[in-house]
Amino acid sequence: MKQRLQRIWQRWRRGRSEPRWLWAIASLVLVLAIALPVWSQQPVKVRTMMQALEKAQWQSMEAAFEAENPDIDLEIIEAPNDTNLVEDLYTSAFLLGDSPYDLVYLDIVWVPKFAAAGWLLDLSDRFPEPERDPFLEGDVDGGTYQGGLYRMPFRSDGGMLYYRTDMLTEAGYEPPETFTELIEISRDLQAQDIAEWGYIWQGKQYEGLSAMFVEILAGFGAFWVNPDTLEVGLDAPEAIAAVEFLRSTIDEGISPPGVTTYAEEETRRLFQDGETVFLRNWPYVASLAADSEIAGQFAIKPMAHLPNEASGACQGGWGLGISATSRHPDEAWRVAEYISSEAAQKAFILETGYVPSRRSLFTDPDLVAKYPYYPQLLEVVENSVLRPPIAQYAQTSDILQRYLSAALTGRMTPEAAMQAAARETRSILNRD
């Protein structure tokens, strides 16, 4: 075909008298005959965006995916490392009407907002119930909104209690199960000058405060917002008691006065420096502490709770959703399937130390050899509790942070603060 068109072209160039319009059509056909096969062989570009640090960590996985899928070019746009800024960039792109991203790399708390706005495709048909069983329940639940599934789980996260095994052994204690035991052990070890502080947690006014508090709420048998009924539980007696517990740790010197200004890193450093017995934090601390002076002298367990209540680990984590405006949803789904596969997750976790979303990987021999605490970590993350999966989550979290901070710093009583937080939250949710 190509040679025949070239001969026609040459004859016309020697002066044949066909009309110009016919000559133009033949020229176009010739160009298309040559170019179309080339164009059709070009890989489909699938775009997403993520923080600069994690983009660098994805390089090996990106290369492996493209080697197995040469028809897809996975392009990762670099964003700031600030999670809030990344959310704002995604939001701005969608509000402009035609997002350039085929895949959205989602923090778990973004899912309700993005799904309610119609920015994500429902993946329920692509990811049916039986295929979800190998994943942590909290990770799957965190990707759902009003019965639809909008996020493919990739890496998980969960809050937990760290404790110094050497300090507890020296004083003859077992790890605490209840809040009362945690306080009693802290007091005794402080009295013996074994540790300066008993219990460190994230008390700064930011999202980490909300994440920490849902664990204390769960331990007191309380709740924040019921996503099904939009009932608000912040002014219930159990929730007020949860705030009073945190405030008492400061008043009694179990926690330092500065804890109300601490985020994750400030608390981690105090724990690694040997200044505290107990620490509430995320799994990333374990890898860092294992390379510090307290290596081999700490362990992890689920958060403490009241005697008749259950422990709760704030569910965190990231995964991939497909943009509702994507021109390549099938190719985007292939990326999401690949990164959530057992092999891809294992390779990524071995390289980075993040937490997998597949249960089997917590007991994988290669991973356990590198991260010996993973079997205990599984016990923690299987007792997860979600921050309220509601479209107005950002506003409700801001309300909680403000009033909880006021209670913890003594500017309001716990009762007054939680009553005010509950009123404003009901107003946002139209539940007055």
C-alpha positions in Angstrom: 0.0 0.0 0.0 2.7 2.4 1.0 4.8 1.7 -2.2 1.7 2.1 -4.4 0.9 5.5 -2.9 4.5 6.5 -3.4 4.3 5.6 -7.1 1.1 7.7 -7.5 2.9 10.6 -5.7 5.9 10.4 -8.2 3.6 10.3 -11.2 1.7 13.4 -10.0 5.0 15.2 -9.4 6.0 14.5 -13.1 3.1 16.7 -14.1 -0.1 14.7 -14.4 -3.1 16.8 -14.7 -5.4 15.5 -11.9 -7.2 18.2 -10.0 -5.4 19.8 -7.1 -8.0 18.6 -4.6 -7.5 15.0 -5.7 -3.8 15.5 -5.4 -4.3 16.9 -1.8 -6.4 14.0 -0.8 -3.9 11.5 -2.1 -1.1 13.3 -0.2 -3.1 13.1 3.0 -3.7 9.4 2.5 0.0 8.9 1.9 0.9 10.7 5.1 -1.6 8.8 7.2 -0.5 5.5 5.7 3.0 6.2 6.9 2.3 7.9 10.2 -0.6 5.9 11.6 1.3 2.7 12.3 4.0 4.8 14.1 1.3 6.6 16.2 -0.5 3.4 17.1 2.7 2.0 18.5 3.2 4.9 20.9 2.6 3.9 24.6 -0.4 5.4 26.3 0.6 8.0 28.9 -1.0 7.6 32.3 -0.3 10.4 34.8 -0.5 10.7 38.5 1.0 13.0 41.1 2.7 12.4 44.5 5.1 13.9 47.0 8.7 14.3 45.9 10.0 11.9 48.5 7.7 9.1 47.5 8.1 9.8 43.8 11.8 9.0 44.2 10.9 5.8 46.1 8.6 4.7 43.2 11.4 4.7 40.6 12.1 1.0 40.8 8.4 0.1 40.7 7.7 2.5 37.9 10.5 0.9 35.8 9.3 -2.6 36.6 5.8 -1.8 35.6 6.8 -0.2 32.3 9.0 -3.2 31.5 6.0 -5.5 31.9 3.6 -3.1 30.2 5.5 -1.4 27.3 2.2 0.0 25.9 1.8 2.3 29.0 4.0 5.2 29.9 3.5 5.9 33.7 4.3 9.5 34.3 4.6 10.6 38.0 4.4 14.4 38.5 6.4 15.6 41.4 4.6 17.6 44.1 5.6 19.1 47.5 6.1 16.8 50.4 3.4 18.6 52.4 0.3 16.3 52.2 -2.1 19.2 52.5 -0.5 21.0 49.5 -0.8 17.8 47.4 -4.5 17.6 48.2 -4.9 21.3 47.3 -3.2 20.7 43.9 -5.5 17.7 43.1 -8.5 19.7 44.2 -7.5 22.7 42.0 -7.0 20.5 39.0 -10.5 19.0 39.4 -12.2 22.3 40.0 -10.7 23.6 36.7 -12.8 21.0 35.0 -10.4 18.7 33.2 -7.8 17.2 35.5 -4.6 16.1 33.7 -4.3 13.1 36.1 -5.6 9.7 35.2 -4.7 8.3 38.6 -5.1 10.0 42.0 -2.7 9.0 44.7 -5.0 9.2 47.7 -4.5 9.7 51.4 -7.2 7.7 53.1 -8.9 10.8 54.5 -9.4 12.3 51.0 -11.6 9.5 49.7 -15.0 10.8 50.9 -14.4 14.3 49.7 -13.2 13.3 46.3 -15.8 10.6 45.8 -18.7 12.9 46.9 -17.5 15.6 44.5 -17.7 13.1 41.6 -14.0 13.3 40.9 -13.3 9.5 41.1 -14.6 6.4 39.3 -16.4 3.7 41.3 -14.0 0.7 41.1 -16.5 -1.8 42.6 -17.0 -3.7 39.4 -13.3 -3.9 38.7 -12.5 -4.9 42.2 -15.3 -7.2 43.4 -15.8 -8.4 47.0 -13.9 -11.7 46.8 -10.7 -10.0 45.5 -10.7 -7.7 48.5 -10.3 -10.4 51.1 -6.5 -10.5 51.0 -6.3 -6.9 52.0 -6.6 -5.4 55.5 -10.2 -4.6 56.2 -9.4 -1.1 57.4 -7.7 -0.3 54.1 -10.6 -1.5 52.1 -13.1 0.3 54.3 -11.1 3.4 54.0 -11.4 3.4 50.3 -15.2 3.1 50.3 -17.9 5.9 50.3 -21.6 5.3 50.4 -21.3 1.7 49.2 -18.9 2.4 46.4 -15.1 1.6 46.3 -13.0 4.5 45.1 -9.4 3.6 46.1 -7.2 0.6 45.5 -5.2 -0.1 48.6 -1.4 0.2 48.3 0.4 0.9 51.6 -1.2 0.9 55.0 -0.6 2.7 58.3 -1.9 2.6 61.9 -1.2 4.2 65.2 0.2 2.1 68.0 1.8 2.0 71.4 5.6 1.7 71.6 7.2 0.7 74.9 10.7 0.3 76.3 11.1 -3.4 77.1 14.3 -2.9 79.1 12.6 -0.4 81.4 9.6 -2.6 82.0 11.8 -5.6 82.6 14.0 -3.7 85.1 10.9 -2.7 87.1 9.2 -6.0 86.8 6.2 -5.0 84.6 4.3 -6.6 81.7 3.2 -4.2 78.9 0.0 -2.4 79.8 -3.4 -3.3 78.5 -5.4 -0.6 80.1 -5.1 3.2 80.5 -4.9 2.7 84.3 -2.0 0.3 84.0 -0.2 2.7 81.6 -0.5 5.5 84.1 0.6 3.3 87.1 3.6 2.0 85.3 4.6 5.5 84.2 4.3 6.9 87.7 6.4 4.1 89.2 9.2 4.2 86.6 9.4 8.0 86.9 9.5 7.7 90.7 12.5 5.3 90.3 14.2 7.7 87.9 14.2 5.0 85.3 12.6 7.5 82.8 11.9 11.2 82.9 8.4 10.9 81.2 5.9 8.2 81.2 3.8 8.7 78.1 4.4 10.8 75.0 1.8 11.6 72.3 1.0 14.1 69.5 -0.8 17.1 71.1 -0.1 19.8 68.5 -3.1 21.4 66.8 -2.9 19.6 63.4 -4.3 16.5 61.7 -2.1 14.3 63.8 -4.1 15.4 66.9 -7.3 14.1 65.4 -5.6 10.8 64.4 -4.3 10.3 67.9 -7.6 11.2 69.5 -9.7 8.6 67.6 -7.6 5.9 69.2 -8.3 7.3 72.7 -12.0 7.7 71.8 -12.1 4.0 70.8 -10.4 3.0 74.0 -13.1 4.8 76.0 -15.9 3.3 73.9 -16.7 6.7 72.4 -17.0 7.9 68.8 -16.6 11.1 66.8 -19.1 11.0 63.9 -21.2 8.0 62.8 -20.8 8.0 59.0 -24.1 6.2 58.5 -26.4 8.4 60.6 -24.1 11.5 61.0 -24.7 11.4 64.7 -22.0 13.3 66.6 -20.6 11.7 69.8 -18.1 14.3 71.0 -20.2 15.6 73.9 -21.0 12.1 75.2 -19.7 11.4 78.7 -17.3 8.8 77.3 -15.8 11.3 74.8 -15.4 13.9 77.6 -13.7 11.3 79.7 -11.2 10.6 76.9 -10.2 14.3 76.9 -10.0 14.3 80.7 -7.6 11.3 80.5 -5.2 13.1 78.1 -5.4 16.3 80.1 -4.6 14.4 83.3 -1.4 13.0 81.9 -0.1 16.6 81.6 -1.5 17.7 85.0 0.1 14.7 86.7 3.5 15.1 85.0 3.1 11.7 83.1 3.4 13.7 79.9 5.6 16.9 79.5 3.8 20.3 79.4 5.2 20.7 75.9 3.4 17.7 74.6 0.7 20.1 73.3 3.2 21.4 70.8 4.6 18.0 69.7 4.0 16.3 66.3 5.4 12.9 65.3 9.0 13.7 65.0 9.3 15.5 68.4 7.8 12.5 70.1 10.0 10.0 68.2 13.2 11.8 69.2 12.2 11.8 72.9 11.5 8.1 72.8 14.8 7.3 70.9 16.7 9.5 73.4 15.5 7.3 76.2 13.4 10.0 77.9 10.0 8.2 78.0 8.6 4.7 78.6 5.6 4.9 76.3 5.1 6.5 72.9 2.0 6.7 70.7 3.2 6.9 67.0 3.1 5.3 63.6 5.0 2.3 62.2 7.8 4.3 60.6 9.3 4.9 64.0 10.2 1.2 64.4 12.7 1.2 61.5 14.3 4.4 62.7 14.5 3.2 66.4 16.0 -0.1 65.3 19.0 1.9 64.0 19.3 4.0 67.1 20.8 3.5 70.6 17.6 1.8 71.8 17.8 -1.0 69.2 16.5 -4.2 70.7 15.1 -2.4 73.7 11.6 -1.6 72.5 8.5 -3.3 71.2 5.0 -2.4 69.9 1.5 -3.3 70.8 -2.1 -2.1 70.3 -3.1 1.0 72.1 -4.3 0.8 75.7 -8.0 0.9 76.5 -10.6 0.7 79.3 -11.1 -2.8 80.7 -14.4 -3.5 78.9 -13.5 -1.7 75.6 -11.3 -2.5 72.6 -8.1 -1.1 71.4 -8.2 1.1 68.2 -5.4 2.0 65.8 -6.1 5.0 63.6 -6.2 3.7 60.1 -3.9 5.5 57.7 -2.5 4.7 54.3 -2.4 5.5 50.6 -3.8 4.0 47.4 -4.8 4.8 43.8 -8.1 6.1 42.5 -9.0 6.6 38.9 -9.9 10.1 37.8 -13.5 10.5 36.5 -12.1 12.6 33.7 -9.4 10.1 32.6 -9.3 9.3 28.9 -7.5 6.1 29.7 -9.4 4.4 32.6 -8.5 0.9 31.5 -4.8 1.6 31.4 -5.0 3.5 34.7 -6.7 0.4 36.2 -3.8 -1.8 35.0 -1.4 0.5 37.0 -3.6 0.3 40.1 -3.8 -3.5 39.8 0.0 -3.8 39.4 1.0 -1.6 42.4 -1.5 -3.4 44.7 -0.2 -6.9 43.6 1.6 -9.0 46.2 4.9 -9.0 44.2 5.0 -5.3 43.6 4.1 -4.5 47.2 6.7 -6.9 48.6 9.4 -5.3 46.4 8.4 -1.8 47.4 8.2 -2.6 51.2 11.6 -4.4 51.1 13.1 -1.2 49.6 11.2 1.4 51.7 10.0 -0.1 55.0 6.4 1.1 54.5 3.5 -1.0 55.8 1.8 -3.3 53.3 -2.0 -3.5 52.8 -2.0 -7.3 52.1 -2.2 -9.5 55.2 0.1 -12.2 53.8 3.1 -9.8 53.6 3.2 -9.3 57.4 4.4 -12.9 57.8 6.4 -13.1 54.6 9.8 -14.6 55.5 11.8 -12.1 53.6 10.0 -9.2 55.1 10.0 -10.6 58.6 13.8 -11.1 58.3 14.2 -7.5 57.5 11.4 -6.1 59.8 11.0 -8.6 62.7 8.2 -6.6 64.2 5.8 -7.1 61.3 3.8 -10.0 62.9 3.1 -7.8 65.9 2.3 -4.9 63.5 -0.4 -7.0 61.9 -2.1 -7.4 65.3 -2.1 -3.6 65.6 -3.4 -2.7 62.2 -6.1 -5.4 62.3 -7.7 -3.5 65.1 -8.1 -0.3 63.1 -10.5 2.6 63.5 -11.3 5.1 60.8 -11.5 8.8 61.1 -15.1 9.7 60.0 -15.4 8.8 56.3 -17.7 11.8 55.5 -17.5 14.4 52.7 -17.1 17.2 55.3 -14.1 15.5 57.1 -11.7 18.4 56.6 -14.1 20.8 58.3 -15.0 18.5 61.2 -11.3 17.7 61.8 -10.5 21.4 62.0 -13.3 21.9 64.6 -12.0 19.0 66.7 -8.4 20.1 66.6 -9.3 23.6 67.8 -11.4 22.6 70.7 -9.4 19.6 71.7 -6.3 21.9 71.8 -8.2 24.4 73.9 -9.0 21.6 76.4 -5.5 20.2 76.5 -3.9 23.6 77.0 -6.3 24.6 79.8 -8.1 27.3 77.9 -11.4 25.5 78.2 -12.6 22.6 80.3 -12.9 19.3 78.6 -16.7 19.3 79.0 -17.1 22.9 77.6 -14.7 22.2 74.7 -16.4 19.0 73.6 -19.8 20.5 73.9 -18.7 23.4 71.6 -17.0 21.0 69.2 -20.1 18.9 69.0 -22.4 21.9 68.3 -20.2 23.2 65.5 -19.8 19.7 64.0 -23.6 19.2 64.0 -24.0 22.6 62.3 -21.5 21.6 59.6 -23.4 18.3 59.1 -26.8 20.0 59.3 -27.7 17.9 62.4 -28.9 20.7 64.7 
